[in-house]
């Protein structure tokens, strides 16, 4: 019986996200019609492209990075904190991991474990700064994490200068390459050479760990309670300062994994052209999935599918900005449907609460009801 509320909540969440996708698809169809394109032909081309072996590998690899970013954000969103610094955290982590990996002479998989550990430690350390500022000085985490994003960009540019960690010129300025023996060979899934990065499996591990930690541990209960009402959780004995620090550190450590598929699988080094923007996509995916493991997985696949479809739309003389518009519409629709769902849940909860209130007993015979003797 205990599973029924969880199943009901998951079903409502999926229906809410599904409704958001439908609303966004209708709006995007109207935009396509306005530009002279056929929504049906566009959808058909996107689906056929997504089902090809090469595109499937690209979609899964991108979805893994999106999902890791969403999980990193969700650790703090469930606490009602807003970690906007995932972008800076994963880029700093990728730089540190690349620098460590370039100097390793360890065999695989031990060397790869060291590289991943270095990325997680760097991300956790970078996220610990706004966590401590929040708990010790009351600094708003939105301001501090955004500021740290800019600091990360500047620090990366400084460290990649010749004579420090970088070599080369222009956008090719980067760290020394990681030894081939520590690279991710990938799994061939198509004759065209499409490969699925094994490091993308980190997303599966992160998702399972996130679910178990949040839904099946005492810390997860404290985190969820604090996210619903910090004052009530504090009154119930939840150590708010420690919970905030742990959540932010876990968020940063997970953010450190975002760049691993690209670092170990594609580039082999960190440069100024290393994939960017993944931290901000994670925010959108986390909102779409309601900060829940299963919902974010669906959102990561959806956003990766849409991003990979932009090239196909260009072949149909449709601007790839339509994909960006559709992604924005999905987020807007999610916000609206989540608001409506929240009101619906509140309306259902009120009658249940009234049932628990004992009925007022009638006044006993002979009691003074205010009348005269």
C-alpha positions as CSV (number, residue, x, y, z in Angstrom):
1,X,0.0,0.0,0.0
2,X,2.9,2.3,0.6
3,X,3.8,2.2,-3.1
4,X,0.4,3.6,-4.1
5,X,1.1,7.3,-3.3
6,X,4.5,7.0,-5.1
7,X,2.9,5.4,-8.1
8,X,0.1,7.9,-8.2
9,X,2.7,10.8,-7.9
10,X,4.8,9.3,-10.7
11,X,1.7,8.9,-12.9
12,X,0.6,12.5,-12.3
13,X,4.2,13.7,-13.1
14,X,4.4,11.7,-16.3
15,X,1.0,13.0,-17.4
16,X,2.0,16.5,-16.6
17,X,5.2,16.2,-18.6
18,X,3.3,14.5,-21.5
19,X,0.8,17.3,-21.6
20,X,3.6,19.8,-21.7
21,X,5.2,18.0,-24.7
22,X,1.8,17.9,-26.5
23,X,1.2,21.7,-25.9
24,X,4.8,22.5,-27.1
25,X,4.3,20.3,-30.2
26,X,1.1,22.0,-31.1
27,X,2.7,25.4,-30.7
28,X,5.7,24.3,-32.7
29,X,3.4,23.0,-35.4
30,X,1.8,26.4,-35.7
31,X,5.2,28.0,-36.0
32,X,6.2,25.6,-38.8
33,X,2.9,26.3,-40.7
34,X,3.6,30.0,-40.4
35,X,7.0,29.5,-42.0
36,X,5.5,27.5,-44.8
37,X,6.8,24.0,-43.7
38,X,4.7,20.9,-43.1
39,X,4.6,19.8,-39.4
40,X,3.9,16.2,-40.5
41,X,6.9,16.0,-42.9
42,X,9.1,17.7,-40.3
43,X,8.1,15.2,-37.6
44,X,8.6,12.3,-40.0
45,X,12.1,13.4,-40.9
46,X,13.0,13.9,-37.3
47,X,11.8,10.4,-36.3
48,X,13.5,8.7,-39.2
49,X,16.8,10.5,-38.5
50,X,16.5,9.6,-34.8
51,X,16.0,5.9,-35.6
52,X,19.2,5.6,-37.7
53,X,22.2,3.9,-36.0
54,X,24.5,6.8,-36.2
55,X,22.0,9.3,-34.8
56,X,21.0,6.8,-32.1
57,X,24.5,6.7,-30.8
58,X,24.8,10.5,-30.9
59,X,21.5,10.9,-29.1
60,X,22.4,8.4,-26.4
61,X,25.8,10.0,-25.8
62,X,24.3,13.5,-25.6
63,X,21.5,12.3,-23.4
64,X,24.0,10.8,-20.9
65,X,25.6,14.2,-20.5
66,X,22.2,16.0,-20.3
67,X,21.1,13.5,-17.7
68,X,24.2,13.9,-15.5
69,X,23.7,17.6,-15.6
70,X,20.1,17.3,-14.6
71,X,20.9,15.0,-11.7
72,X,23.5,17.5,-10.5
73,X,21.0,20.2,-10.5
74,X,18.2,18.1,-9.0
75,X,20.3,17.4,-5.8
76,X,19.8,21.1,-4.9
77,X,16.4,21.7,-6.5
78,X,14.9,19.0,-4.3
79,X,16.3,21.0,-1.4
80,X,14.7,24.2,-2.8
81,X,18.2,25.6,-3.6
82,X,19.2,26.8,-7.1
83,X,22.6,25.7,-8.2
84,X,23.1,27.7,-11.3
85,X,26.8,26.9,-11.3
86,X,26.8,23.5,-12.9
87,X,28.2,25.0,-16.1
88,X,31.3,26.2,-14.3
89,X,31.6,23.2,-12.1
90,X,31.8,20.7,-14.9
91,X,34.2,22.7,-17.0
92,X,36.6,23.2,-14.1
93,X,36.3,19.5,-13.4
94,X,37.0,18.5,-17.0
95,X,40.1,20.7,-17.1
96,X,41.4,19.2,-13.8
97,X,40.6,15.7,-15.0
98,X,42.4,16.3,-18.4
99,X,45.5,17.7,-16.6
100,X,45.6,14.7,-14.3
101,X,45.0,12.2,-17.0
102,X,47.7,13.7,-19.3
103,X,50.4,12.9,-16.7
104,X,49.2,9.4,-15.8
105,X,51.1,6.2,-16.7
106,X,48.7,3.9,-15.0
107,X,47.0,1.0,-16.8
108,X,43.3,0.9,-17.6
109,X,40.9,0.9,-15.9
110,X,42.8,2.1,-12.8
111,X,43.9,5.3,-14.7
112,X,40.4,6.0,-15.8
113,X,39.1,5.6,-12.3
114,X,41.7,8.2,-11.2
115,X,40.6,10.6,-14.0
116,X,36.9,10.3,-13.0
117,X,37.8,10.7,-9.3
118,X,39.8,13.8,-10.1
119,X,36.8,15.3,-11.9
120,X,34.4,14.5,-9.1
121,X,36.7,16.0,-6.4
122,X,37.2,19.2,-8.5
123,X,33.5,19.6,-9.0
124,X,32.7,19.0,-5.3
125,X,35.4,21.5,-4.2
126,X,34.1,24.1,-6.6
127,X,30.5,23.6,-5.4
128,X,31.5,23.7,-1.8
129,X,32.4,27.4,-2.1
130,X,28.8,28.6,-2.6
131,X,27.6,26.0,0.0
132,X,29.8,27.5,2.7
133,X,29.0,31.0,1.7
134,X,25.3,30.1,2.1
135,X,25.6,28.4,5.4
136,X,28.2,30.6,7.1
137,X,27.3,34.1,5.6
138,X,23.8,33.7,4.2
139,X,25.0,34.5,0.7
140,X,22.3,33.7,-1.9
141,X,23.4,30.6,-3.8
142,X,22.0,32.0,-7.2
143,X,24.3,35.0,-7.0
144,X,27.4,33.0,-5.8
145,X,27.0,30.2,-8.3
146,X,26.5,32.6,-11.3
147,X,29.6,34.6,-10.1
148,X,31.6,31.3,-9.9
149,X,30.6,30.5,-13.5
150,X,32.3,33.7,-14.7
151,X,35.3,33.0,-12.4
152,X,35.6,29.5,-13.9
153,X,35.6,30.8,-17.4
154,X,38.4,33.3,-16.6
155,X,40.4,30.8,-14.6
156,X,40.2,28.3,-17.5
157,X,41.4,30.8,-20.0
158,X,44.3,31.7,-17.6
159,X,45.3,28.1,-17.0
160,X,45.2,27.2,-20.7
161,X,47.7,29.8,-21.6
162,X,51.1,28.6,-23.0
163,X,53.6,27.8,-20.2
164,X,50.9,26.7,-17.8
165,X,48.6,23.8,-18.7
166,X,47.9,24.7,-22.3
167,X,49.5,24.5,-25.7
168,X,48.5,25.4,-29.2
169,X,46.8,28.6,-30.3
170,X,43.3,30.1,-30.7
171,X,40.4,27.7,-30.0
172,X,42.8,24.8,-30.2
173,X,44.5,25.9,-27.1
174,X,44.3,23.0,-24.7
175,X,45.9,20.5,-22.4
176,X,48.2,17.7,-23.4
177,X,46.3,14.6,-24.6
178,X,45.3,11.8,-22.4
179,X,47.2,8.6,-23.2
180,X,45.4,6.4,-25.8
181,X,45.3,3.5,-23.3
182,X,43.1,5.6,-21.0
183,X,40.7,6.7,-23.7
184,X,37.2,5.4,-24.0
185,X,37.2,3.0,-27.0
186,X,33.4,3.0,-27.1
187,X,31.1,0.3,-28.2
188,X,30.5,-0.1,-32.0
189,X,26.7,-0.1,-32.7
190,X,26.7,0.6,-36.4
191,X,28.6,-0.2,-39.6
192,X,29.1,3.6,-40.1
193,X,31.4,3.7,-37.1
194,X,28.9,5.1,-34.6
195,X,30.1,4.4,-31.1
196,X,28.4,4.5,-27.8
197,X,30.7,5.7,-25.1
198,X,31.0,3.3,-22.1
199,X,31.6,6.4,-20.0
200,X,28.0,7.3,-20.8
201,X,27.0,4.5,-18.4
202,X,28.1,6.9,-15.6
203,X,24.7,8.5,-16.2
204,X,23.0,5.2,-15.3
205,X,25.0,4.8,-12.2
206,X,24.3,8.4,-11.2
207,X,20.6,8.0,-11.8
208,X,20.3,4.9,-9.6
209,X,22.4,6.5,-6.9
210,X,20.3,9.6,-7.0
211,X,17.1,7.7,-6.7
212,X,18.3,5.5,-3.8
213,X,19.8,8.4,-1.9
214,X,16.9,10.7,-2.2
215,X,14.0,8.2,-1.9
216,X,15.5,5.5,0.3
217,X,17.8,7.1,2.9
218,X,17.4,9.2,6.0
219,X,19.4,11.9,4.4
220,X,17.1,11.9,1.4
221,X,14.1,12.2,3.7
222,X,15.8,15.2,5.5
223,X,16.6,16.8,2.2
224,X,13.0,16.4,0.9
225,X,11.6,17.7,4.2
226,X,13.9,20.7,4.1
227,X,12.9,21.4,0.5
228,X,9.2,21.5,1.4
229,X,9.6,23.6,4.5
230,X,12.9,24.6,5.9
231,X,11.4,26.0,9.2
232,X,9.5,22.8,9.8
233,X,12.5,20.6,9.0
234,X,14.7,22.7,11.3
235,X,12.1,22.4,14.1
236,X,12.1,18.6,13.5
237,X,15.8,18.4,14.1
238,X,17.1,18.4,10.5
239,X,20.6,20.0,10.5
240,X,20.0,22.5,7.7
241,X,23.6,23.7,7.4
242,X,25.0,20.2,7.0
243,X,22.2,19.2,4.6
244,X,22.9,22.2,2.4
245,X,26.6,21.6,2.2
246,X,26.2,17.8,1.5
247,X,23.6,18.5,-1.2
248,X,25.8,21.1,-2.9
249,X,28.9,18.9,-2.7
250,X,27.0,16.0,-4.2
251,X,25.7,18.3,-6.9
252,X,29.2,19.4,-7.7
253,X,30.6,15.9,-7.7
254,X,27.9,14.8,-10.1
255,X,28.6,17.8,-12.3
256,X,32.2,16.6,-12.5
257,X,31.0,13.6,-14.5
258,X,29.2,15.6,-17.2
259,X,32.3,16.1,-19.3
260,X,33.7,12.6,-19.0
261,X,32.0,11.1,-22.1
262,X,33.4,13.9,-24.2
263,X,36.8,14.0,-22.5
264,X,37.5,10.3,-22.6
265,X,35.5,9.5,-25.7
266,X,35.7,12.3,-28.2
267,X,38.4,14.9,-27.5
268,X,40.9,13.2,-25.3
269,X,41.9,16.6,-23.9
270,X,40.4,19.8,-22.7
271,X,40.5,22.9,-24.9
272,X,38.6,26.2,-25.3
273,X,36.3,24.4,-27.8
274,X,35.3,21.8,-25.2
275,X,31.4,21.4,-25.3
276,X,29.7,24.2,-23.4
277,X,26.2,24.9,-22.2
278,X,25.5,21.5,-20.8
279,X,25.0,22.9,-17.3
280,X,22.2,25.1,-18.5
281,X,20.5,22.3,-20.5
282,X,20.5,20.2,-17.3
283,X,18.3,22.8,-15.6
284,X,15.8,22.5,-18.4
285,X,15.9,18.7,-18.2
286,X,15.5,18.7,-14.4
287,X,12.5,20.9,-14.7
288,X,11.0,18.7,-17.3
289,X,11.5,15.6,-15.2
290,X,10.2,17.1,-12.0
291,X,13.7,16.5,-10.4
292,X,12.9,12.7,-10.4
293,X,15.3,10.1,-11.8
294,X,12.9,8.5,-14.3
295,X,11.4,11.8,-15.4
296,X,14.8,13.3,-16.0
297,X,15.9,10.3,-18.1
298,X,12.9,10.9,-20.4
299,X,13.7,14.6,-20.6
300,X,17.3,14.0,-21.4
301,X,16.4,11.7,-24.3
302,X,13.8,14.2,-25.6
303,X,16.1,17.2,-25.5
304,X,19.0,15.1,-27.1
305,X,16.6,14.0,-29.8
306,X,15.5,17.5,-30.5
307,X,19.0,18.8,-30.6
308,X,20.1,16.1,-33.0
309,X,17.1,16.9,-35.3
310,X,18.1,20.4,-36.0
311,X,20.4,19.4,-38.9
312,X,17.6,17.5,-40.5
313,X,15.3,20.4,-40.4
314,X,17.9,22.6,-42.1
315,X,17.8,20.2,-45.0
316,X,14.1,21.0,-45.3
317,X,14.8,24.7,-45.3
318,X,13.6,25.0,-41.8
319,X,15.7,27.1,-39.4
320,X,17.3,25.1,-36.6
321,X,16.1,27.9,-34.3
322,X,12.7,26.2,-34.5
323,X,14.2,23.4,-32.3
324,X,15.3,26.0,-29.7
325,X,11.8,27.6,-29.8
326,X,10.3,24.1,-29.2
327,X,12.6,23.5,-26.3
328,X,11.7,26.8,-24.8
329,X,8.0,26.1,-25.3
330,X,8.4,22.7,-23.5
331,X,9.9,24.4,-20.5
332,X,7.2,27.0,-20.5
333,X,4.5,24.4,-20.8
334,X,6.1,22.3,-18.0
335,X,6.0,25.3,-15.7
336,X,2.3,25.9,-16.5
337,X,1.3,22.2,-16.2
338,X,3.2,21.8,-13.0
339,X,1.4,24.8,-11.5
340,X,-1.9,23.4,-12.5
341,X,-1.0,20.0,-11.2
342,X,0.1,21.5,-7.9
343,X,-3.2,23.3,-7.5
344,X,-5.0,20.0,-8.3
345,X,-3.0,18.1,-5.7
346,X,-3.7,20.8,-3.1
347,X,-7.4,20.6,-3.8
348,X,-7.4,16.9,-3.4
349,X,-5.4,17.0,-0.2
350,X,-7.8,19.4,1.6
351,X,-10.8,17.0,1.9
352,X,-8.4,14.3,3.1
353,X,-7.2,16.6,5.9
354,X,-10.8,17.5,6.9
355,X,-11.5,13.8,7.4
356,X,-8.8,13.7,10.0
357,X,-10.4,16.5,12.0
358,X,-12.6,15.1,14.8
359,X,-16.2,16.2,14.6
360,X,-17.3,18.7,17.3
361,X,-19.3,16.9,19.9
362,X,-22.6,18.2,21.0
363,X,-22.8,20.2,24.2
364,X,-23.7,18.0,27.2
365,X,-27.2,18.4,28.7
366,X,-27.3,21.1,31.3
367,X,-24.2,22.8,30.1
368,X,-24.1,26.6,30.2
369,X,-24.5,27.7,26.6
370,X,-24.7,31.4,27.3
371,X,-28.4,31.5,28.1
372,X,-29.8,32.8,31.4
373,X,-30.6,30.6,34.3
